[in-house]
Amino acid sequence: MATIAFTVDYKPSGQHNAALVTWPTLTQTGSDVGAAFEHADFADRCVQFDGTIGTGGSITLQGSNDGTNWSALTDPQGNAITKTSLPAIEAITENTRYIRPAVTAGDGTTSINCRLWARRNR
């Protein structure tokens, strides 16, 4: 399993009121997971997936409060944020300490980008 690093672009620049967190090129070849992003200050979040899902492909957005035990996060309707077709975008209900994407199925063509938009409540 490969752990894919993320980048963070804070908006407005230098003020940290919002953040765009990007995990690029998650693949099934290594059953990739994104590095855990700790986001306690950001209560409003949504996630976007794009790229190639591959045959039988699936990606799940996961959350954890201890960084060890991970569970699927849900959208406002209570559905697990697990996608089998792309592109897709969802709001996130739970406000866990850590968040990461995880490729859970696919083939050699699976190559998924994950972008998390997070902003502080004012």
Residue pairs with C-beta under 8 A, 6 or more apart in sequence:
1 30
1 31
1 32
1 33
2 27
2 30
2 31
2 32
2 33
3 32
3 33
3 34
3 35
4 23
4 24
4 25
4 26
4 32
4 33
4 34
4 35
5 23
5 35
6 21
6 22
6 23
6 34
6 35
6 37
7 21
7 22
7 24
8 19
8 20
8 21
8 22
8 37
9 19
9 20
9 22
10 16
10 17
10 18
10 19
11 17
11 18
11 19
11 20
12 18
16 41
16 120
17 119
17 120
18 42
18 117
18 118
18 119
18 120
19 39
19 42
19 116
19 117
19 118
19 119
20 115
20 116
20 117
21 37
21 39
21 115
21 116
21 118
22 113
22 114
22 115
22 116
23 34
23 35
23 100
23 101
23 113
23 114
23 115
24 113
25 51
25 111
25 112
25 113
26 32
26 33
26 34
26 59
26 101
26 103
26 110
26 111
26 112
26 113
26 114
27 103
27 106
27 110
27 111
27 112
28 54
28 57
28 103
28 105
28 106
28 107
28 108
28 110
29 108
29 110
31 102
31 103
31 104
32 102
32 103
33 62
33 100
33 101
33 102
33 103
34 100
34 101
34 102
34 114
35 100
36 64
36 67
36 98
36 99
36 100
37 98
37 99
37 100
37 116
38 97
38 98
39 45
39 97
39 98
39 99
39 116
39 118
40 97
41 120
42 118
42 119
42 120
43 95
43 120
43 121
44 118
44 119
44 120
44 121
45 91
45 92
45 95
45 99
45 116
45 117
45 118
45 119
46 89
46 90
46 91
46 92
46 116
46 117
47 61
47 81
47 89
47 90
47 92
47 101
47 114
47 115
47 116
47 117
48 87
48 88
48 89
48 114
48 115
48 116
48 117
49 59
49 83
49 86
49 87
49 88
49 89
49 101
49 112
49 113
49 114
49 115
50 86
50 87
50 88
50 112
50 113
50 115
51 86
51 111
51 112
51 113
52 86
52 109
52 110
52 111
52 112
53 59
53 83
53 84
53 85
53 86
53 106
53 110
53 112
54 106
54 107
54 108
54 109
54 110
54 111
55 106
55 107
55 109
56 105
56 106
56 107
57 84
57 103
57 105
57 106
57 107
57 110
57 112
58 82
58 83
58 84
58 103
58 104
58 105
58 106
59 82
59 83
59 101
59 102
59 103
59 104
59 112
59 114
60 72
60 80
60 81
60 82
60 83
60 101
60 102
60 104
61 72
61 73
61 81
61 82
61 90
61 92
61 99
61 100
61 101
61 102
61 114
62 70
62 71
62 72
62 73
62 99
62 100
62 101
62 102
63 70
63 71
63 72
63 73
63 94
63 96
63 97
63 98
63 99
64 70
64 71
64 96
64 97
64 98
64 99
64 100
65 96
65 97
65 98
66 97
67 97
67 98
70 100
70 102
72 80
72 81
72 82
73 80
73 81
73 92
73 93
73 94
73 96
73 99
74 80
74 81
74 92
74 93
74 94
75 81
75 90
75 91
75 92
75 93
76 91
76 93
78 93
81 90
81 92
82 104
86 112
92 99
99 116
101 112
101 114
103 110
103 112
